[in-house]
Every structure is written in C-alpha cells, then in structure tokens.
Amino acid sequence: MGTRCYIAEEKENEIYRSIYCQLDGYPDEVGKLLVKYYDTPEKLHELLALGDIYCLKEKLNPDPSALHCFGNYQKDVTIAFGRDMEEDGFDAKDRTLDEMLDSDEMPEFVYIFTAEQEWAFCHLNDYNMSFHKVRDILSEESPGEEESEPEEGQDDVPDLWI
C-alpha cells in the first residue's frame, strides 16, 4: 500500500481533469517531480493522457528500443496502469474537488495545477484541508539535503503490490 494522490488540472466550472497515482504521493516525492518535470500545461497534458499511474517518475515515455513492462520497468520512467500493465478503465477522469477529497480510492494528497501554472496541494489528513504551494513546502526543506542514489544493483522501481 502506498501514499496515494490525485494529480489534476482545473478545466472549468470547478471540474478537474485528474488521474490517480498509487505510490509516493508526498510533496517531497510526487510534488517535487511535478514542480521539476511537469510544470507546463503541455507536460501536464502528456501526463494526464497516460491515465492513472502506479508511480510518477522523471520521464513519461520509455525508450522504445528497450523493454518496459510488468516486472521489467525502465529506470526513471513513469509506470501507467493502462500502458504498462495493459489494464482497462484507467483513463483520466473529470471530477469535482469534493469527489477527489471524498474518494473511495482514499488519497492522502490532491495536487492541482493552478491557473497561475503552479502546483498546489492539499493534505487530506490536515484538519483545515487547505491548499499550499508545492514550491513553498519544498523550499522549507533543510538546506543541504541531497537525494540518495540507489546502491549498485539496487532497482529504484518499487515492487508491485496491486
């Protein structure tokens, strides 16, 4: 079981085009990737076109000359339920904010790409359920923190427990 989230874009009349992400929904994981790699409407639309995802990574598309399938995923490539696991019914969906906040999929976070082209998120376990800018939260991290690289031979793609 992972830290689930929704990744969404506001369309109109308080309707959001959204996808579900099963793993690593925390701001220092999914939030950081959204800010760094999916910070334009074009990049977001590419992401949403994948439909629901297992985990978000730096790249959306695998190298076509290499294998990218169940049990053999390419490093740093997003894993999509439909494309990579050949599952049906995982297309992006239009939802209201209330539908995302009260979903049976039990997300902990909701990420919205705002009209100002910034990522904001809400932690659903927060009493106020207010939205915060992802960049602001990331800038509060301790300076000097560095991402650790996997040890030699260690795969950075999580085991699938679906």
Protein Blocks (a to p, Z undefined) as FASTA:
>chain_A
ZZdddddddfbehiacddddfbhkafklmmmmmmmmmmcfklmmmmmmnopafbdcfbfb
dcfkbccdehiacehiacdfklmnopghiaccdddfklmmmcfklpabdcdddfkopacd
ddfkbmklpacdfklmmmmpcghiacddddehiafbdcddZZ
